[in-house]
Amino acid sequence: MSAKSAKGAGKKAAGAKGNGTNESGKNPRDYPRIRSALPGPRGLAIIARDEAWTSSCYIKEYPLVIERGEGVMVEDADGNRFLDFMAGIAVSTTGYGHPVVVKAVQDAAAKFLHICGSDFYYESMAVLAERLAKLAPGSSPKKVFLSNSGTEAVEGAIKLARYATRRTAIIAFKGAFHGRTTGAISLTSSKARQHAGFGPLLPDVHHVPYGYCFRCEYGRTFPSCNLFCVDAIERDLLSRHLDPRDVAAIFVEPILGEGGYVVPPAGWLAALRALCDKHGILLVFDEIQSGVGRTGKMFAAEHDDVEPDIVLVAKGLASGMPIGAMIAKASVSTWKSGAHGSTFGGNPVCCAAALATLDLVEGGLMKNAVAMGTRMMDGLRAIAARHENVGDVRGRGLMIGVDFVRDRATREPHPDLSSAVELAAFRRGLLVLSCGKSTIRIAPPLVIDAQDVDVGLGLFEEAIAEAEASA
């Protein structure tokens, strides 16, 4: 087994633990259900074939070999069934195989699979653009560009910001993740290995601390800090190193995703808006992970009532079909015909999936994210009270981070423990993913119900207890 399976090969004989039962000892559903070592023989064969032919850059978090899914259930190639608390990194908004989304895809595919939306017209592209423009935060008229992915949406926003302002500099945040293509990775600041060997990257990109109160880089405490970290952008960067008249945009995730599922303090996004307005800088919200109802609102920006100049969305927009969008104020989206384009962006089948997804999100899943998010948060905070290594539980809706620490007083991250929890959960039939230095992200499909929440919480606490005992 190759080095890229260090997180998989050493864990393949992990064995089966946990039965997925609820407090009453009964589980009328047939998941989670672990019947073999993970993975089993068919899964091992698929992994071997994958490693023989796929690029060495793939991460492979743990050896899940998915065969199919239904709702919040994932079944692997050997018949093991899992409860999904990660949704393919917050992508599977409506769960797996939602009949409304599947039918929309089938109907669209039966008509035509492709025609280039940059050059020609079709109804689903126009309808989706109109809908996204009307859903986007704020009352300003909007224009929409459809891409294949979130990374492409970020690249488009970099180009548009520079085009619209005739400025070059960009400010982004430490811990941010905006993608892996050259422009997007220049804004990304979550892991050094994502930059290693690729320089020189995009010039004139500057990173500043995020509003991360649990681990404030300035050693301040909210609210007595008076948003010191925002003031520092102007006091330290814009007055000493970078002329604000050269700054095209500030790119920010309203909830930091890969950097640790960090919710910034109240007023932080509004303070960024005020800073941008003061200096004629565009404010770009990367809602690629936080958008499409995940936080209980269509966009996380709505929790703070802040309107960005550009908002980016992808991941959960089409329940797993590849599509992204850059939604810009019409006053900003002034570039000329041919200045930007995409062969596959806004593919008609993907547009159909996106429209079906938005119907479901607005039709009840966004409300469910609030209810189940509250239940999940309450349960996780109760778990935290019983486990000293859980330093923080934070989030909105069904975008929740559980931060593991070596010591609550120092808040020192405990990455070995968070990694052990992730794997112990997997062995029990619960799918979670890590992020940041030592955080487990909880981002299930928005179709999750109370029983699934409760069963998952039980398995998660079992995983924590196992990891703590082995630490």
Secondary structure, 3 states (H helix, E strand, C coil): CCHHHCCCHHHCCCCCCCCCCCCCCCCCCCCCECCCCCCCHHHHHHHHHHHHHCCCCCCCCCCCCEEEEEECEEEECCCCEEEECCHHHHCCCCCECCHHHHHHHHHHHHHCCCCCCCCCCCHHHHHHHHHHHHHCCCCCCEEEEEECCHHHHHHHHHHHHHHHHCCCEEEEECCCCCCCCHHHHHHCCCCHHHCCCCCCCCCCEEEECCCCHHHCCCCCCCCCCCCHHHHHHHHHHHCCCCCHHHEEEEEECCCECCCCCECCCCCHHHHHHHHHHHHCCEEEEECCCCCCCCCCCCCHHHHCCCCCCEEEECHHHHCCCCCEEEEEECCCCCCCCCCCCCCCCCCHHHHHHHHHHHHHHHHHHHHHHHHHHHHHHHHHHHHHHHCCCEEEEEEECCEEEEEEEEECCCCEECHHHHHHHHHHHHHHCEECEEECCCEEEECCCCCCCHHHHHHHHHHHHHHHHHHHHHC
